[in-house]
Amino acid sequence: MVNIFVCIDFDRDYALPVKNIQHAISYPLKEQPKDILSDPKLSASLKGTLNCFKSLIDYLTDFAIPSTFYFEARSLQMLNSTNPKYASLLKKEIFEHGIHGFDHEDLTGDETGIALDRNEELQIIKKAQVEIESILDTKVYGFRAPYMKHTANTFDILNKLKIQYDSSLYLESEKAIKPHEIYENLLEFPVIKTPKQSVMGGMYTYLWPLFEGKRKAEDVISNYLQLVKNTQEDDSYISINLHSWHFSYNISQERYLSELETEENIQIFRNLINKLQESGEVKLSTPKMWLKERKLI
């Protein structure tokens, strides 16, 4: 039986790195005056997330879909201050919570030109951990690096903060995979990318290309089913990775989608989950549940 992890990066509407600014800005705000962009509170928008939040959460809750949210702490703060009822829905038992930076920082400095030393990186991740655990009254077990980029210090920092696993690396595979130890006391739950030479044609298990219209829904569903079909190991997993805002904002078209278009995207996601469940070969889970079943936490 293959584990299916639904993993949602909960961050500002398309986090965009900007030169000489440590925090990310929301892509739709990229033309705003400099004094707005330089303020981490003013340069973050949750409009896309809010446009689809209730429909998404209602679906996950009504159908008991275990899901892992990797929170950019600033966005969770904003949600909690402006829509506390929404934030409270994230406390439901079927949801796991992880870290995705505080302001979606470019930890490596590759894009911003601002390289973080070990202590600066530690303080950012620790601050995010404290904020997420406080708002959601939870314990954080996992981490996903902003932009999926970690530094030479990241894994040691996660170990110091007693984070149990990371999910910031890609692994090329034609079947479901297993986590592996990446550092002392730290497991890696990689994100699958299928080989270009395979029948799945170099598909990332992020749904980004699907919601941008760059992959057909039937092809994505077929590829996930193929990953399951290729798998024999019971302990293995496939993660379905998406963003909290991507149901309702299209980057390539630079526009927020209509309510109808947003609901159509959510229905595509529902169809993917339904087809996987109908196969009878999968069970819905989370990394935290995986670890608990094996008495690792």
N, C-alpha and C positions, 0 to 999 in steps of 0.2 A: 504494500500500500504506500503510495507516494504522498508525502506531505505537501500541501499547497499553502504557502504563506502569502497573504495579501499585505503588502508593505506600502504605506502611504507617506511620502515626504510632505510634511505639513509646513509649508513655508510661504513667504510673500509671493505675490503674483509674478512668477518668473524672476527669480533672483539673478540680478545682473552685476558682475564685478566691474568696478570702475577704478581707473588708475588713481592712486594716491588717496583712496578712501577705503578704510578698513571694512566697513559694513557694506553689504550688498544693497542695491536699490531695486525697486520694482520696475521691470522693463516698461510697462505702460507710462511710467513717470519720467522716462529718460530725458525728456525735453524740458523738464521743469527747471526753474532758476537754481543756481549753484547753492544758495543758502538753504533751499529745500532738500536738495540731493545730499548735502553734507550732514543733514540731521537724520539720524537713524530712525527716529519716530515718524518724521514727515515723509521720508522717502520709501516707506513700506506701505503697500496696499494689500488688503485682503478681499478686495471686491470679488475676484474670481472664486475664491474659496467660499465666501458667503453666498454667492449666487447658486452654488450647488450643494452646500453643506447639508441642509435638512434632508434633501432627497437621498443623498449618499448615506448619511447616518441612519435614516429610517430604513433603507434597504439593508444595511449591514446588521442593524439591530433586529428588524422583523424576521430576517432569515438566519439569524445567529451566525454571522460570518465572522469568525475570529480575525482580527486585523491588528497590525502593528503600525503605530504612528511614530515617525521620527520627527520630533518637533524642533523647528527653529524657535527658540524660546521667546524671541521678540514677538513673533506672530501669535504664539499662544497667549502671551501677555495681552496683546491687543484684542484677541478674541474674548478673553476672560473679562476685560474691562468694558468692552462694548456690547458683548453678547454672552453674558454669564450663563444663560440657560443652555446655549450651544456648548459652552465649555463643560458644563456639568454632564452633558451627554457622553463626553469622552471618558467619563469615569466608569462607564459600564464594564462589567467583569470580562466581557469578551475582548476588550481592547488592551493591547500592550503598548507601552510608551517608551520611546527611546530619544536620543539626543541627535540633533542635526545642526549643531552650532547655536550661537546666541543670535547673531545678526547675519547668518549665512556667510560667515567670514571665509575668505580665501586663505586657508591655513598655510599654504605653501608660499603665498605671495607671488606666484607665477603670473597672475592676471592683474593684480593691483599694484605690484611693485613694493608692497609692504610685507617684508619677511618678519614672521613672528619668532621670537626666541622661545625657549622651552617654557619659561614661566608665564609669558603672555598667553601662549596656547593653553597651558594648564588652567589659568584663571578664566579664560573664555569658556572652556568646556565645563569647568566646575560651576561657574555662574549659571550656565544653562541647566546643568543637572539639578542644582538647588531650586531653580525657578520652576522647572517642570515637576519635580517631586512635590513642591509646595502647592502649586496650583491644582494638581490632579490627585494629591494625597496618595502618591504611589511610590514604588521603588523602580528606578531605572536600571535596566539590565543591558541595554544595547546602544550602539552608536553607529551612525552613518555620517561620514564626513561630507560637509558641503562640497558640491561639485565632484564628489567621489574622489577627493584628493587628500591624502594624509602626508604628514611629514615624518622625518626620522624619529621624532619624539612622540608621535601620536599614540602608538601602542603602549609605550611605557607609561604615558599619562593615563590612559584608560585603565591600565593595571593598578596604578596608584589610587585611582578613584573607585576601584572595585567594580568597574564595568565588566560584565561577563563576556560580552562578544562585540565584534565589529562586523559591519556589513558594507564595506566601502570598496571592495575589490571585485573586478570582473573575472570570470573564469569561463573559458571556451569549453563547451560541452554539447554533446548530442543527446544527453539524457539527464535525468535528475541527478543531483550531486549531494555530497555530505559535507558538513562543516569540518574544519580541520584546525588544529592548534596553530596560531600565527605568532604567539608570544607566550611567555610564561603566564599561565592562568587566564589566557585570553583565546577564545575561539573566533574563527572567521567564518561567517556565513556569506559566501560569495554570491554575486548576482550573475546569472548565466547569460552568456552570449553564445549563440550557436555558430558553428564554423560556416564561413562563406561557401565552402564546397558542399555543404550538406543540403538536403532537400528543404531545410528550413532557412537557408540562404542568409546567414549572418544576422539573425534576428536577436536584438537585445530583449530581455524580458522586462524592460521598461515599456509602458504603453504609449510613451511619447509619440513615436511615429504614427501610431494608430489614430490618436486624437488630432494629429496634424494633417491627416489625410494622406500620409505617405505609405501606409500599408492598409490592405483591405481587411475588414473584420473577419471574413471567412478564412483568410490565409493565417491570421494570427491565431484563431481558434484551432485550425488544423495543425499549426506548428506546436502549440502547447500539448495537444493530444498526441502528437508524434513524440515529444519529449517523454510523456508518460509511457507510451507504448515501448519505447526503447529501454525502459528502466526495469531492473530486477530487484534492486536493493530496497528493502522495506524502510530503512532509516533515512532514506534520501528525501530531498525536497526540491521544489521549484518555487521560486518567489515570483509573484506578479507585482511589479513595481510601478507606481504612478505618483502623481502630484495632487495635492488637495485642490488645486485651482484649475487643473488641466481639462476638466470636463467642460469648463465654461469660458476659457480663454484660448485663442489660437495665436501662437507666436508668429507663424509665417504670414498670417493675414493681418496681424497686429490689431485684433479686435476682440471684444468680449462677445460671446455668442448669445443668441436669443434663448429664451426659456425653453423653447421647443428643441433647439439644437443641443442644449445642455442635457435635457432629458433623453435625447437620442443617444448621446455619448454614455450616459449612465446605463441605458438599456443595453448598449454594446458590451459594457463591462459585465452586466448581469448575465448576458447570454454566454459569455466566456466562462463564468463561474458555473452556470447551469450545465453547459456541455461537459465540463470537467467532472462535475458531480455525477452526471448521467453515465459517464464511462464506468463507474463502479470501481475505479482503480485508485481513487484519491481520498484523502481526508483533509479537511481544512484545519489549519493549526497556526501557531506562531513560533518564532524562535524560543520565546520564554516557555511555552508549553512543551516544546521539544526537549529543552533542558530539564524541565521539571520531571518529565516522564522518565528521564534517565538519572534522576536524583543528582543532577549537577548543580542545582541551586536549591 
